[in-house]
Amino acid sequence: MKRFFAIALLLALCLTLCGCGSSNYDEFDRLMQLMQQGKYDEAKAEIDRIANNQNNVSKPGNNNNNNNNNNNNSSKPDASKEITVEITPENWNQYFELRTYAKVELNGFGELDKCTVYHSIVSKDGLKPVQNKCNVTMEFTYTGEYRSATIDVSNKELTYGAAVAAGRTSDPVVETLNSVGQYIGENTNDRYGEYITCDWLYSTQVASTYALTSVQVLRATGSFTYTQAQ
């Protein structure tokens, strides 16, 4: 009976060490000594301990896969994470841009009634401003020129033509950018800014209208909070 029990323990030992990929020969020798001394209960307890320890240790491939998955997840930006930046004259154009938007209004006959051309400083594409967490004030000058323009009634678009006269540079202007949705285009929920000048046109062919070409920010203060637009 003892011989049978010893053989069974030896088989369990081999399965435990080999199945777990262990190369710890010191443990093997110690267990063999216990069995040779007839201490079968101690040998069995030791085999159980080794098996439990091996089960708690992940195989090498699993650690690598988990690390790779974690690395892949961490490399993806969290689109819902709010980011707050302080706006300065040096970094304002990383988050804002000069944009022209023409709002074309038609009468009941489908003819042009009025076209309002807004020149605005607005948040850039891909940056979704967070309501009530944006408060930016800028002092700037802007430069423009006079151009001809054509209004396409069918798709409600304004197209500038060639320059017809030299423009001008404005005196310094201080503006506090408005909340999301002010004077900045059709998709107001994705923009934050303020129109800085506008024009009103009443003909589909315009000989001369003012078009902004650049903005120079002299001073800027306040914070801009946004998320990455999905």
N, C-alpha and C positions, 0 to 999 in steps of 0.2 A: 504493500500500500504506500509506504513511504517512497519507494522507488517510482511508483506511478505519479505521486504528488510532485516529486522532484522533476520528473520529465515534463509535467504540465507547467510547472513554474518556469522551467527553462524555455519552453516554447513561448510562454507569455512574455518572457523577457526579450527574446529575439524579435517577436512581433512589435513590442513597444519601442525598442531602440531602432530597429531597421525601418519600421513603418514611419517613424518620425524623422528619419534621416539623421539620427544622432551618431556621432563618432567619438563619444566619450567612453574610452576604454577603461578608465579608472572606475566608473560606475559598474561596468560589466564585471570587472575583476572582483569588486567588493561584493556584488550579488552572488557570484560563483562561490566565494568564500563562505557566505552565509549558508548557502545550500549544502556545501560540503560539510559544514559544521552541524547540519540538521536543523538550522534555525529557519524553518520554512515560513513561519508566520511573519518574522521580520523581513524575510526576502520578499514575500507577497506585498507587505505594506510599502516596501521601498519601490517595488515595481509600480504600484498604484500611484505613488508620489511622482515618479518620473513621468508617467503617462499624463497625469493632471497638469504638470508643468509644461509639457510639450503641447498640450491642447490649448493652453493659454497664450502660447507664442504664435504669432502669425507667420505663415510661410513667407519667404523673401519676396516672392512675386506679388503677394497681396499688399505688402507695404509699399512697393513701388507703384502699384496701380492706384492705391489710395492717395499717395503723394502726388501722382500725376493728375488725378482727378481734382485734388485740392488746388494744385497749381493752375489747372485749366480754369476752374471756377473763379479763382482770385484774379486771373488776368482779364476777366470780363467786367467792364464797368457796370456798377449798379445804377441803372437808369433812374431809380426812385430816390437816390441819395441827393439831399440838398447840398449845394455848394455855395458858399458866400465869399465874395471877393470885394476888396476895397478898390474903388475906381479912382485912377490917377490920370494925369495927362499922358503918362508914358504907356499905360496899358488899356486905355479906354477902347481902342480899335481892335483889341482881342475879343471884346464882348459886344461891341456896337458897330454899326455901319451907317453910312448915308444911303437912304433909299428914297426913290421917287415912286409915288403911287398916284394914278389918275382915276378919279371916281367919275364915271360917265353916266349922266342921267338923261333919259329919253322922255319925250312927251307921249301923249296917247296915240299919236300916229307913227311912233317908232322913230321919230326924228330927234336930233340932238336938242336937248333943252339947256344943259349946262355941263361943263366938264371942270371939275375942281382938281387941280394938280397939287398934291402935297409933297413937300420935300421934308423928310423926317430923319431924325437920328433914332434908330430902333435896334433892339437886340438882334443878334445874328441868328441865322438858321441853325437849328440843332440845340439851341439854348432855350429851354422853356422856363420863363420867369415864374416865380412863386408869388402869388397874390399877397399883398400887404407886407412883403418882406424886401421890397426894393425901394430905395430912396436915394436917388442920384441927382446932383446938381452940377451943371457944367457951364463954364463961360467959354465962348468960342467966337470965332469969326468964320464966315463962309464966303466962298467965291463962286461966281456964276457968270453965265454969258447968255446973250439973247439968240434964240434959234427959231427957225420955222418949225411948224409942227402939223401933223395930220392926225385926225381922229377917225378911227374905224368904228362906225356905229354898230356893225354886225357883231363884233366881238368885244366892243367897249374898250378898245385899247388906243393909247396915244403913242405916236412914234415921232421922235424928234428928227428934224432935218439938219441942214448945215447951219453953222453959226452965221448970223447976219449982222451982229454988232458986238463990240467988246462989252464984257460984263463989268462987274464991280466987286469989291470986297467990302463986306458989311463992317460997321463998327462993332466992337465987342458986345455980345449979347449973353445975358445970363438966363438960363432956363432950368427949371426943375422938371425932370422927366415925369410924365404922368403915369398913372397906374395902367395895368394891362388893358388894352382895348381902346386907346385914344388916338384917333386920326392916323391909323397906321395900316389900313388895308382891310380886305374882306375877312381874313382869318384872324380876328382880333385877339383870340385867346392865346395865340402863340407869339405875341409880340409885346414888347414893352418899350415905350419911347414917347417922343413928342415931335409934332411937326414944327419946323422952325420958320418956314415961310410957305405961302401957297399962292396959286394963280387961278383965275376964273376965265374959262374960255367958252365962247358961245357960237363958234363956227367950226365946221369940220376941217377947214383949211385955214391955218393961222400963220400970218406972215412973220410974227415975232412974239415970242413968249420967253419968260425968264427961266433958265434951267441951271440948277446948282451943279457945280463940278467938284467941289472939295470943301472939307471942313477942317479947321485947325482948332483944337481944344487948348485953351490957355490955362484954365484951372478946372479941376474936377474934385468932387468930394462925395462921400456917401458909399453905401454898399449895395451890391447887386446879388440877389439870391436866385439860383436857378437849378433845374435838373436837366439831365441829358434827355432831349426829346427822343421818343421811341419811333 
